[in-house]
Amino acid sequence: MKVAMYYSNSDVRLEEMKKPKAGKGEILLKVMASGICGSDIMEWYRIKKAPLVLGHEVAGDIAEVGEGVTGFRVGDRVTVTHHVPCGDCNYCRDDNSTMCETLRTTKFYPGGFSEYLRVPGINVKKGTLILPKSVSYNEGTFVEPLGCVIRGQRKAQVKKNHNVLVLGSGLSGLLHIKLAKAIGCRNVIATDVSADRRKAALKSGADSVIDANENVPEKLMELNNGRLADRVIVCTGAAQAFGQALESVDRGGTVLFFASMKPDERLPVPVEHLWKNGISIVTTYAADMKDLQDALRLIEEKTVTVGDMVTHELPLEKIGEGFRLFASGKSIKVIIKPYQ
Protein backbone atom coordinates (compact mmCIF):
# COMPACT_ATOMS: atom_id res chain seq x y z
CA MET A 1 0.00 0.00 0.00
CA LYS A 2 1.03 3.63 -0.40
CA VAL A 3 1.97 5.80 2.58
CA ALA A 4 3.29 9.34 3.02
CA MET A 5 6.56 9.08 4.98
CA TYR A 6 7.47 12.18 6.95
CA TYR A 7 11.15 13.18 7.12
CA SER A 8 10.61 16.92 7.66
CA ASN A 9 8.01 19.56 6.81
CA SER A 10 9.67 20.02 3.43
CA ASP A 11 10.34 16.32 2.82
CA VAL A 12 7.26 14.09 2.85
CA ARG A 13 7.68 11.16 0.45
CA LEU A 14 5.22 8.75 -1.12
CA GLU A 15 6.49 5.25 -0.27
CA GLU A 16 5.33 1.65 -0.35
CA MET A 17 4.64 -0.35 2.80
CA LYS A 18 3.17 -3.77 3.38
CA LYS A 19 -0.57 -3.58 3.98
CA PRO A 20 -1.31 -4.53 7.61
CA LYS A 21 -3.86 -7.13 8.66
CA ALA A 22 -6.41 -7.00 11.44
CA GLY A 23 -5.36 -9.22 14.34
CA LYS A 24 -7.42 -10.44 17.24
CA GLY A 25 -9.61 -7.62 18.56
CA GLU A 26 -8.41 -5.25 15.84
CA ILE A 27 -9.88 -3.64 12.74
CA LEU A 28 -8.31 -2.60 9.45
CA LEU A 29 -9.44 0.83 8.27
CA LYS A 30 -9.51 1.93 4.65
CA VAL A 31 -8.66 5.60 5.03
CA MET A 32 -11.05 7.78 3.04
CA ALA A 33 -10.05 11.13 4.55
CA SER A 34 -7.23 12.29 6.81
CA GLY A 35 -6.73 15.86 7.99
CA ILE A 36 -3.42 17.63 8.41
CA CYS A 37 -3.23 18.87 12.00
CA GLY A 38 -1.28 21.83 13.33
CA SER A 39 0.75 19.41 15.43
CA ASP A 40 1.78 17.55 12.26
CA ILE A 41 3.71 20.60 11.09
CA MET A 42 5.34 21.36 14.46
CA GLU A 43 8.70 20.28 13.13
CA TRP A 44 10.51 20.62 16.47
CA TYR A 45 7.99 18.15 17.88
CA ARG A 46 7.91 15.68 15.00
CA ILE A 47 11.35 15.55 13.44
CA LYS A 48 13.02 13.76 16.36
CA LYS A 49 10.84 10.72 15.60
CA ALA A 50 11.23 10.84 11.81
CA PRO A 51 10.90 9.01 9.54
CA LEU A 52 7.32 8.09 10.34
CA VAL A 53 3.81 8.14 8.90
CA LEU A 54 1.79 10.93 10.47
CA GLY A 55 -1.95 11.57 10.36
CA HIS A 56 -4.39 11.10 13.24
CA GLU A 57 -7.56 12.91 12.15
CA VAL A 58 -9.06 10.06 10.15
CA ALA A 59 -12.32 8.71 8.80
CA GLY A 60 -12.91 5.72 6.58
CA ASP A 61 -14.44 2.30 6.03
CA ILE A 62 -13.77 -0.85 8.03
CA ALA A 63 -12.07 -3.22 5.58
CA GLU A 64 -11.36 -6.12 7.98
CA VAL A 65 -12.63 -7.14 11.40
CA GLY A 66 -10.39 -9.26 13.61
CA GLU A 67 -11.45 -12.20 15.74
CA GLY A 68 -13.49 -11.22 18.79
CA VAL A 69 -14.48 -7.74 17.62
CA THR A 70 -18.06 -6.86 18.49
CA GLY A 71 -20.08 -3.79 17.61
CA PHE A 72 -18.36 -3.23 14.27
CA ARG A 73 -18.50 -4.93 10.91
CA VAL A 74 -16.92 -4.67 7.49
CA GLY A 75 -18.26 -1.66 5.61
CA ASP A 76 -19.01 0.48 8.68
CA ARG A 77 -18.08 4.13 8.24
CA VAL A 78 -16.05 5.19 11.29
CA THR A 79 -13.71 7.74 12.77
CA VAL A 80 -10.88 6.54 14.99
CA THR A 81 -8.69 8.36 17.49
CA HIS A 82 -5.03 7.40 17.86
CA HIS A 83 -4.67 8.03 21.62
CA VAL A 84 -6.96 6.40 24.19
CA PRO A 85 -6.77 6.24 28.01
CA CYS A 86 -6.89 3.11 30.13
CA GLY A 87 -9.86 4.27 32.23
CA ASP A 88 -8.50 2.77 35.44
CA CYS A 89 -5.43 4.74 36.59
CA ASN A 90 -5.37 7.63 39.06
CA TYR A 91 -5.43 10.17 36.23
CA CYS A 92 -8.47 8.60 34.61
CA ARG A 93 -10.34 8.31 37.89
CA ASP A 94 -9.62 11.99 38.60
CA ASP A 95 -11.02 13.16 35.22
CA ASN A 96 -7.48 13.73 33.94
CA SER A 97 -7.60 10.93 31.39
CA THR A 98 -5.45 12.77 28.86
CA MET A 99 -2.60 12.56 31.37
CA CYS A 100 -2.92 8.76 31.35
CA GLU A 101 0.26 6.92 30.36
CA THR A 102 -1.75 4.56 28.17
CA LEU A 103 -3.16 7.50 26.22
CA ARG A 104 0.36 8.77 25.61
CA THR A 105 1.61 5.44 24.31
CA THR A 106 -1.33 4.14 22.25
CA LYS A 107 -1.48 4.76 18.51
CA PHE A 108 -2.63 3.11 15.32
CA TYR A 109 -0.35 1.74 12.58
CA PRO A 110 1.19 3.15 10.51
CA GLY A 111 -0.65 6.51 10.53
CA GLY A 112 -3.52 8.28 8.83
CA PHE A 113 -1.55 9.38 5.77
CA SER A 114 -1.79 5.92 4.26
CA GLU A 115 -4.25 3.83 2.29
CA TYR A 116 -4.96 1.52 5.23
CA LEU A 117 -4.24 1.51 8.94
CA ARG A 118 -4.53 -1.13 11.65
CA VAL A 119 -6.48 -0.11 14.74
CA PRO A 120 -5.33 -1.92 17.94
CA GLY A 121 -7.90 -3.55 20.18
CA ILE A 122 -7.84 -0.85 22.87
CA ASN A 123 -8.44 1.82 20.21
CA VAL A 124 -11.31 -0.21 18.78
CA LYS A 125 -12.99 -0.37 22.19
CA LYS A 126 -12.18 3.12 23.47
CA GLY A 127 -11.60 5.27 20.40
CA THR A 128 -13.77 4.19 17.45
CA LEU A 129 -17.09 5.81 16.60
CA ILE A 130 -19.53 4.96 13.82
CA LEU A 131 -20.26 7.94 11.61
CA PRO A 132 -23.95 8.77 11.17
CA LYS A 133 -25.12 8.73 7.56
CA SER A 134 -25.46 12.51 7.60
CA VAL A 135 -21.78 13.02 8.55
CA SER A 136 -19.32 12.94 5.64
CA TYR A 137 -15.80 11.53 5.76
CA ASN A 138 -14.43 15.09 5.68
CA GLU A 139 -16.60 16.05 8.64
CA GLY A 140 -15.51 12.88 10.41
CA THR A 141 -11.90 14.09 10.41
CA PHE A 142 -12.98 16.99 12.63
CA VAL A 143 -14.18 14.78 15.49
CA GLU A 144 -10.73 14.57 17.07
CA PRO A 145 -9.77 18.27 16.80
CA LEU A 146 -13.22 19.43 17.91
CA GLY A 147 -13.03 16.96 20.81
CA CYS A 148 -9.79 18.63 21.91
CA VAL A 149 -11.47 22.04 21.72
CA ILE A 150 -14.45 20.82 23.76
CA ARG A 151 -12.13 19.50 26.45
CA GLY A 152 -10.19 22.77 26.51
CA GLN A 153 -13.27 24.93 26.97
CA ARG A 154 -14.60 22.59 29.63
CA LYS A 155 -11.34 22.87 31.58
CA ALA A 156 -11.40 26.66 31.21
CA GLN A 157 -15.07 26.65 32.27
CA VAL A 158 -16.21 28.73 29.32
CA LYS A 159 -19.83 29.68 29.99
CA LYS A 160 -22.75 31.37 28.34
CA ASN A 161 -22.47 35.18 28.31
CA HIS A 162 -18.68 35.14 28.80
CA ASN A 163 -16.56 37.55 26.78
CA VAL A 164 -13.96 35.41 25.00
CA LEU A 165 -10.72 36.37 23.27
CA VAL A 166 -9.21 33.80 20.90
CA LEU A 167 -5.56 34.43 20.03
CA GLY A 168 -4.76 32.84 16.65
CA SER A 169 -7.34 32.10 13.96
CA GLY A 170 -6.01 28.93 12.42
CA LEU A 171 -8.10 25.77 12.50
CA SER A 172 -8.12 25.35 16.29
CA GLY A 173 -8.88 29.03 16.82
CA LEU A 174 -11.82 28.88 14.41
CA LEU A 175 -13.18 25.78 16.15
CA HIS A 176 -12.92 27.60 19.49
CA ILE A 177 -14.82 30.54 18.00
CA LYS A 178 -17.57 28.28 16.68
CA LEU A 179 -17.90 26.38 19.95
CA ALA A 180 -17.92 29.55 22.05
CA LYS A 181 -20.71 30.98 19.90
CA ALA A 182 -22.63 27.69 20.11
CA ILE A 183 -22.35 27.82 23.92
CA GLY A 184 -23.80 31.33 23.87
CA CYS A 185 -20.77 33.50 24.64
CA ARG A 186 -21.92 37.06 24.01
CA ASN A 187 -18.76 38.67 22.61
CA VAL A 188 -16.12 36.55 20.88
CA ILE A 189 -13.11 38.47 19.59
CA ALA A 190 -10.29 36.87 17.59
CA THR A 191 -6.78 37.86 16.57
CA ASP A 192 -4.31 36.88 13.89
CA VAL A 193 -1.45 38.44 11.95
CA SER A 194 -3.08 37.27 8.70
CA ALA A 195 -5.88 39.33 7.17
CA ASP A 196 -7.24 36.21 5.47
CA ARG A 197 -7.47 34.39 8.77
CA ARG A 198 -9.13 37.35 10.42
CA LYS A 199 -11.73 37.19 7.65
CA ALA A 200 -12.12 33.46 8.35
CA ALA A 201 -12.65 34.26 12.03
CA LEU A 202 -15.49 36.62 11.18
CA LYS A 203 -16.98 34.02 8.84
CA SER A 204 -16.77 31.48 11.69
CA GLY A 205 -18.82 33.70 13.97
CA ALA A 206 -16.38 36.06 15.70
CA ASP A 207 -18.02 39.35 16.63
CA SER A 208 -14.82 41.35 16.02
CA VAL A 209 -11.20 40.76 15.01
CA ILE A 210 -7.89 42.38 15.92
CA ASP A 211 -4.60 42.42 14.03
CA ALA A 212 -2.27 40.53 16.38
CA ASN A 213 0.48 43.07 15.67
CA GLU A 214 -1.61 45.82 17.29
CA ASN A 215 -1.91 46.55 21.02
CA VAL A 216 -4.29 43.66 21.67
CA PRO A 217 -5.40 44.50 25.25
CA GLU A 218 -6.09 48.11 24.23
CA LYS A 219 -8.07 47.13 21.13
CA LEU A 220 -9.91 44.47 23.13
CA MET A 221 -11.16 47.06 25.60
CA GLU A 222 -12.33 49.29 22.76
CA LEU A 223 -14.36 46.41 21.34
CA ASN A 224 -15.57 45.06 24.68
CA ASN A 225 -17.14 48.05 26.42
CA GLY A 226 -13.98 48.93 28.32
CA ARG A 227 -13.46 45.42 29.68
CA LEU A 228 -10.83 42.77 29.23
CA ALA A 229 -11.89 39.18 28.50
CA ASP A 230 -13.44 36.66 30.89
CA ARG A 231 -11.68 33.87 29.03
CA VAL A 232 -8.59 34.06 26.81
CA ILE A 233 -7.73 31.07 24.62
CA VAL A 234 -4.25 30.84 23.09
CA CYS A 235 -4.35 28.95 19.79
CA THR A 236 -0.97 29.87 18.36
CA GLY A 237 2.58 28.96 19.30
CA ALA A 238 3.78 32.53 18.68
CA ALA A 239 5.51 33.64 21.88
CA GLN A 240 3.95 37.13 21.79
CA ALA A 241 0.48 35.63 22.07
CA PHE A 242 1.18 34.16 25.49
CA GLY A 243 2.19 37.56 26.81
CA GLN A 244 -0.85 39.16 25.18
CA ALA A 245 -3.05 36.57 26.89
CA LEU A 246 -1.86 37.47 30.39
CA GLU A 247 -2.40 41.16 29.62
CA SER A 248 -5.87 40.62 28.14
CA VAL A 249 -7.68 38.63 30.83
CA ASP A 250 -10.03 40.38 33.24
CA ARG A 251 -10.07 40.02 37.01
CA GLY A 252 -11.32 36.58 38.03
CA GLY A 253 -10.77 35.33 34.48
CA THR A 254 -8.99 32.32 33.02
CA VAL A 255 -6.33 31.92 30.36
CA LEU A 256 -6.33 28.63 28.44
CA PHE A 257 -3.02 27.62 26.85
CA PHE A 258 -4.46 25.46 24.08
CA ALA A 259 -1.22 25.77 22.11
CA SER A 260 2.38 25.49 23.25
CA MET A 261 5.55 27.46 22.74
CA LYS A 262 8.75 25.67 21.72
CA PRO A 263 10.52 23.73 24.50
CA ASP A 264 13.40 26.22 24.74
CA GLU A 265 11.13 29.27 25.00
CA ARG A 266 10.16 30.72 28.37
CA LEU A 267 7.32 32.99 29.44
CA PRO A 268 7.85 35.63 32.16
CA VAL A 269 4.83 35.26 34.43
CA PRO A 270 3.62 38.29 36.45
CA VAL A 271 2.72 36.26 39.52
CA GLU A 272 1.77 39.25 41.69
CA HIS A 273 -0.63 40.49 39.00
CA LEU A 274 -2.23 37.06 38.64
CA TRP A 275 -2.49 36.64 42.42
CA LYS A 276 -3.96 40.07 43.06
CA ASN A 277 -6.51 39.75 40.27
CA GLY A 278 -7.56 36.14 40.81
CA ILE A 279 -6.46 35.01 37.35
CA SER A 280 -6.17 31.31 36.55
CA ILE A 281 -4.00 29.65 33.91
CA VAL A 282 -5.04 26.23 32.63
CA THR A 283 -3.64 23.98 29.93
CA THR A 284 -5.18 21.21 27.88
CA TYR A 285 -3.90 18.25 25.91
CA ALA A 286 -5.70 15.79 23.63
CA ALA A 287 -9.25 14.43 24.12
CA ASP A 288 -10.93 11.34 25.52
CA MET A 289 -13.92 9.30 24.38
CA LYS A 290 -16.53 11.55 26.01
CA ASP A 291 -15.03 14.59 24.27
CA LEU A 292 -15.11 12.74 20.95
CA GLN A 293 -18.71 11.63 21.44
CA ASP A 294 -19.71 15.21 22.25
CA ALA A 295 -17.85 16.44 19.16
CA LEU A 296 -19.56 13.94 16.86
CA ARG A 297 -22.96 14.89 18.29
CA LEU A 298 -22.34 18.61 17.70
CA ILE A 299 -21.19 17.91 14.14
CA GLU A 300 -24.17 15.65 13.42
CA GLU A 301 -26.60 18.23 14.81
CA LYS A 302 -24.85 21.01 12.82
CA THR A 303 -24.48 22.91 16.10
CA VAL A 304 -20.85 23.33 15.11
CA THR A 305 -20.42 23.31 11.33
CA VAL A 306 -17.07 22.08 10.07
CA GLY A 307 -17.42 21.21 6.39
CA ASP A 308 -17.07 24.86 5.44
CA MET A 309 -13.57 24.93 6.93
CA VAL A 310 -12.07 22.56 4.34
CA THR A 311 -10.06 24.68 1.92
CA HIS A 312 -8.11 21.95 0.10
CA GLU A 313 -8.62 18.26 -0.75
CA LEU A 314 -5.53 16.54 -2.11
CA PRO A 315 -4.61 12.98 -3.12
CA LEU A 316 -1.97 11.15 -1.10
CA GLU A 317 0.72 11.76 -3.73
CA LYS A 318 0.32 15.54 -3.24
CA ILE A 319 0.69 15.53 0.52
CA GLY A 320 3.92 17.53 0.25
CA GLU A 321 1.90 20.33 -1.28
CA GLY A 322 -0.59 19.97 1.57
CA PHE A 323 2.14 20.42 4.17
CA ARG A 324 3.44 23.50 2.36
CA LEU A 325 -0.03 25.01 2.17
CA PHE A 326 -0.73 24.38 5.83
CA ALA A 327 2.67 25.58 7.06
CA SER A 328 2.42 28.76 4.98
CA GLY A 329 -0.94 29.69 6.47
CA LYS A 330 -2.56 29.66 3.03
CA SER A 331 -5.13 27.09 4.05
CA ILE A 332 -7.53 26.47 6.91
CA LYS A 333 -8.02 22.72 6.60
CA VAL A 334 -6.24 20.37 4.22
CA ILE A 335 -7.80 16.94 3.81
CA ILE A 336 -5.76 14.12 2.28
CA LYS A 337 -7.89 11.70 0.24
CA PRO A 338 -5.90 8.51 -0.49
CA TYR A 339 -8.48 7.34 -3.04
CA GLN A 340 -9.16 10.66 -4.75
C-alpha positions in Angstrom: 0.0 0.0 0.0 1.0 3.6 -0.4 2.0 5.8 2.6 3.3 9.3 3.0 6.6 9.1 5.0 7.5 12.2 7.0 11.2 13.2 7.1 10.6 16.9 7.7 8.0 19.6 6.8 9.7 20.0 3.4 10.3 16.3 2.8 7.3 14.1 2.8 7.7 11.2 0.5 5.2 8.7 -1.1 6.5 5.3 -0.3 5.3 1.7 -0.3 4.6 -0.3 2.8 3.2 -3.8 3.4 -0.6 -3.6 4.0 -1.3 -4.5 7.6 -3.9 -7.1 8.7 -6.4 -7.0 11.4 -5.4 -9.2 14.3 -7.4 -10.4 17.2 -9.6 -7.6 18.6 -8.4 -5.2 15.8 -9.9 -3.6 12.7 -8.3 -2.6 9.5 -9.4 0.8 8.3 -9.5 1.9 4.6 -8.7 5.6 5.0 -11.0 7.8 3.0 -10.1 11.1 4.6 -7.2 12.3 6.8 -6.7 15.9 8.0 -3.4 17.6 8.4 -3.2 18.9 12.0 -1.3 21.8 13.3 0.8 19.4 15.4 1.8 17.5 12.3 3.7 20.6 11.1 5.3 21.4 14.5 8.7 20.3 13.1 10.5 20.6 16.5 8.0 18.2 17.9 7.9 15.7 15.0 11.3 15.5 13.4 13.0 13.8 16.4 10.8 10.7 15.6 11.2 10.8 11.8 10.9 9.0 9.5 7.3 8.1 10.3 3.8 8.1 8.9 1.8 10.9 10.5 -2.0 11.6 10.4 -4.4 11.1 13.2 -7.6 12.9 12.2 -9.1 10.1 10.1 -12.3 8.7 8.8 -12.9 5.7 6.6 -14.4 2.3 6.0 -13.8 -0.9 8.0 -12.1 -3.2 5.6 -11.4 -6.1 8.0 -12.6 -7.1 11.4 -10.4 -9.3 13.6 -11.4 -12.2 15.7 -13.5 -11.2 18.8 -14.5 -7.7 17.6 -18.1 -6.9 18.5 -20.1 -3.8 17.6 -18.4 -3.2 14.3 -18.5 -4.9 10.9 -16.9 -4.7 7.5 -18.3 -1.7 5.6 -19.0 0.5 8.7 -18.1 4.1 8.2 -16.1 5.2 11.3 -13.7 7.7 12.8 -10.9 6.5 15.0 -8.7 8.4 17.5 -5.0 7.4 17.9 -4.7 8.0 21.6 -7.0 6.4 24.2 -6.8 6.2 28.0 -6.9 3.1 30.1 -9.9 4.3 32.2 -8.5 2.8 35.4 -5.4 4.7 36.6 -5.4 7.6 39.1 -5.4 10.2 36.2 -8.5 8.6 34.6 -10.3 8.3 37.9 -9.6 12.0 38.6 -11.0 13.2 35.2 -7.5 13.7 33.9 -7.6 10.9 31.4 -5.5 12.8 28.9 -2.6 12.6 31.4 -2.9 8.8 31.3 0.3 6.9 30.4 -1.7 4.6 28.2 -3.2 7.5 26.2 0.4 8.8 25.6 1.6 5.4 24.3 -1.3 4.1 22.3 -1.5 4.8 18.5 -2.6 3.1 15.3 -0.4 1.7 12.6 1.2 3.2 10.5 -0.7 6.5 10.5 -3.5 8.3 8.8 -1.6 9.4 5.8 -1.8 5.9 4.3 -4.3 3.8 2.3 -5.0 1.5 5.2 -4.2 1.5 8.9 -4.5 -1.1 11.6 -6.5 -0.1 14.7 -5.3 -1.9 17.9 -7.9 -3.5 20.2 -7.8 -0.9 22.9 -8.4 1.8 20.2 -11.3 -0.2 18.8 -13.0 -0.4 22.2 -12.2 3.1 23.5 -11.6 5.3 20.4 -13.8 4.2 17.5 -17.1 5.8 16.6 -19.5 5.0 13.8 -20.3 7.9 11.6 -24.0 8.8 11.2 -25.1 8.7 7.6 -25.5 12.5 7.6 -21.8 13.0 8.6 -19.3 12.9 5.6 -15.8 11.5 5.8 -14.4 15.1 5.7 -16.6 16.0 8.6 -15.5 12.9 10.4 -11.9 14.1 10.4 -13.0 17.0 12.6 -14.2 14.8 15.5 -10.7 14.6 17.1 -9.8 18.3 16.8 -13.2 19.4 17.9 -13.0 17.0 20.8 -9.8 18.6 21.9 -11.5 22.0 21.7 -14.5 20.8 23.8 -12.1 19.5 26.5 -10.2 22.8 26.5 -13.3 24.9 27.0 -14.6 22.6 29.6 -11.3 22.9 31.6 -11.4 26.7 31.2 -15.1 26.7 32.3 -16.2 28.7 29.3 -19.8 29.7 30.0 -22.8 31.4 28.3 -22.5 35.2 28.3 -18.7 35.1 28.8 -16.6 37.5 26.8 -14.0 35.4 25.0 -10.7 36.4 23.3 -9.2 33.8 20.9 -5.6 34.4 20.0 -4.8 32.8 16.7 -7.3 32.1 14.0 -6.0 28.9 12.4 -8.1 25.8 12.5 -8.1 25.3 16.3 -8.9 29.0 16.8 -11.8 28.9 14.4 -13.2 25.8 16.2 -12.9 27.6 19.5 -14.8 30.5 18.0 -17.6 28.3 16.7 -17.9 26.4 19.9 -17.9 29.5 22.1 -20.7 31.0 19.9 -22.6 27.7 20.1 -22.3 27.8 23.9 -23.8 31.3 23.9 -20.8 33.5 24.6 -21.9 37.1 24.0 -18.8 38.7 22.6 -16.1 36.6 20.9 -13.1 38.5 19.6 -10.3 36.9 17.6 -6.8 37.9 16.6 -4.3 36.9 13.9 -1.5 38.4 11.9 -3.1 37.3 8.7 -5.9 39.3 7.2 -7.2 36.2 5.5 -7.5 34.4 8.8 -9.1 37.3 10.4 -11.7 37.2 7.7 -12.1 33.5 8.3 -12.7 34.3 12.0 -15.5 36.6 11.2 -17.0 34.0 8.8 -16.8 31.5 11.7 -18.8 33.7 14.0 -16.4 36.1 15.7 -18.0 39.3 16.6 -14.8 41.3 16.0 -11.2 40.8 15.0 -7.9 42.4 15.9 -4.6 42.4 14.0 -2.3 40.5 16.4 0.5 43.1 15.7 -1.6 45.8 17.3 -1.9 46.5 21.0 -4.3 43.7 21.7 -5.4 44.5 25.2 -6.1 48.1 24.2 -8.1 47.1 21.1 -9.9 44.5 23.1 -11.2 47.1 25.6 -12.3 49.3 22.8 -14.4 46.4 21.3 -15.6 45.1 24.7 -17.1 48.1 26.4 -14.0 48.9 28.3 -13.5 45.4 29.7 -10.8 42.8 29.2 -11.9 39.2 28.5 -13.4 36.7 30.9 -11.7 33.9 29.0 -8.6 34.1 26.8 -7.7 31.1 24.6 -4.2 30.8 23.1 -4.4 29.0 19.8 -1.0 29.9 18.4 2.6 29.0 19.3 3.8 32.5 18.7 5.5 33.6 21.9 4.0 37.1 21.8 0.5 35.6 22.1 1.2 34.2 25.5 2.2 37.6 26.8 -0.9 39.2 25.2 -3.1 36.6 26.9 -1.9 37.5 30.4 -2.4 41.2 29.6 -5.9 40.6 28.1 -7.7 38.6 30.8 -10.0 40.4 33.2 -10.1 40.0 37.0 -11.3 36.6 38.0 -10.8 35.3 34.5 -9.0 32.3 33.0 -6.3 31.9 30.4 -6.3 28.6 28.4 -3.0 27.6 26.9 -4.5 25.5 24.1 -1.2 25.8 22.1 2.4 25.5 23.3 5.5 27.5 22.7 8.8 25.7 21.7 10.5 23.7 24.5 13.4 26.2 24.7 11.1 29.3 25.0 10.2 30.7 28.4 7.3 33.0 29.4 7.8 35.6 32.2 4.8 35.3 34.4 3.6 38.3 36.5 2.7 36.3 39.5 1.8 39.3 41.7 -0.6 40.5 39.0 -2.2 37.1 38.6 -2.5 36.6 42.4 -4.0 40.1 43.1 -6.5 39.7 40.3 -7.6 36.1 40.8 -6.5 35.0 37.4 -6.2 31.3 36.5 -4.0 29.6 33.9 -5.0 26.2 32.6 -3.6 24.0 29.9 -5.2 21.2 27.9 -3.9 18.3 25.9 -5.7 15.8 23.6 -9.2 14.4 24.1 -10.9 11.3 25.5 -13.9 9.3 24.4 -16.5 11.5 26.0 -15.0 14.6 24.3 -15.1 12.7 20.9 -18.7 11.6 21.4 -19.7 15.2 22.2 -17.9 16.4 19.2 -19.6 13.9 16.9 -23.0 14.9 18.3 -22.3 18.6 17.7 -21.2 17.9 14.1 -24.2 15.7 13.4 -26.6 18.2 14.8 -24.8 21.0 12.8 -24.5 22.9 16.1 -20.8 23.3 15.1 -20.4 23.3 11.3 -17.1 22.1 10.1 -17.4 21.2 6.4 -17.1 24.9 5.4 -13.6 24.9 6.9 -12.1 22.6 4.3 -10.1 24.7 1.9 -8.1 21.9 0.1 -8.6 18.3 -0.7 -5.5 16.5 -2.1 -4.6 13.0 -3.1 -2.0 11.2 -1.1 0.7 11.8 -3.7 0.3 15.5 -3.2 0.7 15.5 0.5 3.9 17.5 0.2 1.9 20.3 -1.3 -0.6 20.0 1.6 2.1 20.4 4.2 3.4 23.5 2.4 0.0 25.0 2.2 -0.7 24.4 5.8 2.7 25.6 7.1 2.4 28.8 5.0 -0.9 29.7 6.5 -2.6 29.7 3.0 -5.1 27.1 4.1 -7.5 26.5 6.9 -8.0 22.7 6.6 -6.2 20.4 4.2 -7.8 16.9 3.8 -5.8 14.1 2.3 -7.9 11.7 0.2 -5.9 8.5 -0.5 -8.5 7.3 -3.0 -9.2 10.7 -4.8 
